[in-house]
Every structure is written in structure tokens, then in C-alpha cells.
Amino acid sequence: MTMEQMTQFSGTSSPEQANLDAILTSHTYRIAHEDPDLLNSNAMRGVRMLLEITKPDLHLETAGIESTIIVFGGARIVDQDTAAAKLAQAQLQLCENPGSPVLKRQVVHAKQLVELSRFYDAAREFASLASQHGQANKAESHGCSSHVIVTGGGPGIMEAANRGAFEAGCSSIGLNITLPFEQHPNPYITPDLCFKFNYFSLRKFHFVMRSIGAILFPGGFGTLDELFELLTLRQVGTKGSMPIVLFGTEFWRRLVDFDYLAETGLISDDDLDLIHFSDSAEEAWDFIRSRARAEPEAS
């Protein structure tokens, strides 16, 4: 229909005009990439996955990110001041209701948070050391950066690592994820390097894609998931030379008996060499720096 014909129908309530209005407002008349109903349909899942692969890759390439160091750890671990405040609050609530088993348990957890807060400080220190090393000459290298810290973008150890880079005046990456409960990115991520994912698998892809090292602090299911994913990639040779550091020797040796796995023959004795334990941010950084390649391995 020409513009003249469309104008002819305007201002009237003819069947033709009503039909034309229906045409122009129909979802089928939308350009495909501007149709949210189409893009969010089951049929377009593959397209959405391709977008989640491509978008972060384009931005990271534009930013000159040559290599990354992964930092994983518990989202519930907080800094010392916050942990102390949570303990004081829990103790106050218990004093008001001393017979409550729930409040007693909360005090126990709050005391543990105070103890675990040292890992927040260590992650912050480690990230500062790595970031300053990899980005010291960023201006001279036209923005290209190595050893860039990448985290899950949330609270806890993730926040500590992004914070360490931020306070050192360096860039860091946050790979956030859509969860059933609200999770906001922490305020220390470089704004143009913060990404939000829908698919865990593609988020994992970007964690590993440019990585030349990984350090894991105490954490829960998510941290364990990432640990065994990385160990498997190392074991099968996909990330054959990438150093993996478990920070907090006592915690990790009590949590996972790697020696028992080797004794049973379920892993080889050589597989134990895939893991390095550390209790010092400086020592952990020295180990990764000495073992990590300058460039990530091709995948």
C-alpha cells in the first residue's frame, strides 16, 4: 500500500482502516531483531546463547583484555568490620531471647564470618598485586591488559577481588548471572567490563576463555562447582598449564580429601600436582605469576 492510500484511510473507521491498524500493530510486522517475543521464545534459545558468547567477547576484545586470572570464593564472606557488626547484632538478638536455638545458630555463624573475614582481606590483596603487575604499563600498551581479575561480579570474595583491583586503579571484570533471587553487581567492577548472563554454561565459557590462572577461596556449592570444573579441564589437558591455587590450606584439606582420591586410584598421583595450596596472598601471586603463561591457551 502506498503512502497516499494509507493517508486515504486515516481518520476513518472503515474496515480497511481497522485492518491496516491491525497489520501495523501485529507482532509479525516487527523487524525480527526488534521483536522481544521472538527473541525470548524457546525457538530462539540458540540465538540467545550465541549472543551471550559474542557480546562479552566483543567488549573484552575492544578493551584490550589479553589474559585474566579467575577469583572464586564464597558470596557470604564479608570484610572484618561488617562481620563484627553482624556478630554484635546476632549476640544482641540472642540476649533478648536466650532460649532460641535459631538465634544460637546465628551467633555461631556470625562468629565463623568473623574468622572467615581474613579471606576477604587476602582476596583483596591478591587482586591488587595481580592487577598492578598486569596493568602497570596499560597506557604505553594502548590499553592492552594482562592478568586482569575476573569474578562472578557479586558480593563476598568476588567483591573483595574487584575491590582490590579498583583500589589499585586497575580494571577488573564481573560476570554476573540472573538468579531466582536478586543479585546486584558489586560496586568495584569496571563499568564497561560488567556483564549479565542468563546461561551458567556460557558464563563458565567466558571465565575460562582468557584465563591463565585461578585462585579459589573458601566457598559453598558454587565455588566447589567451579573448582572441579577447572580441575577437570586441567586433567584432560584443555587448560593444561594453568595454575590452580586453593587459598586456605586447612579449610580445603578438611573439606576435600584429595589424597584419598589418589589412594583409591580414582585420580592419579600426578593429578595431585594440579593443585597448589597457599595461605599468603603474596605467595599465591608469586606462584601464579611464575607458572602462568603470558597468553591464554587456544580453546
Secondary structure, 3 states (H helix, E strand, C coil): CCHHHHHHHCCCCCHHHHHHHHHHHCHHHCCHHHCHHHHCCHHHHHHHHHHHHHHHHHHHHHCCECCEEEEECCCCCCCHHHHHHHHHHHHHHHHHCCCCHHHHHHHHHHHHHHHHHHHHHHHHHHHHHHHHHHCCCCCCCCCCECCEEEECCCCCHHHHHHHHHHHCCCCEEEEEECCCCCCCCCCCCCHHHEEEECCHHHHHHHHHHCEEEEEECCCCHHHHHHHHHHHHHHHHCCCCCCCEEEECHHHHHHHCCHHHHHHCCCCCHHHHHHEEEECCHHHHHHHHHHHCCCCCCCC
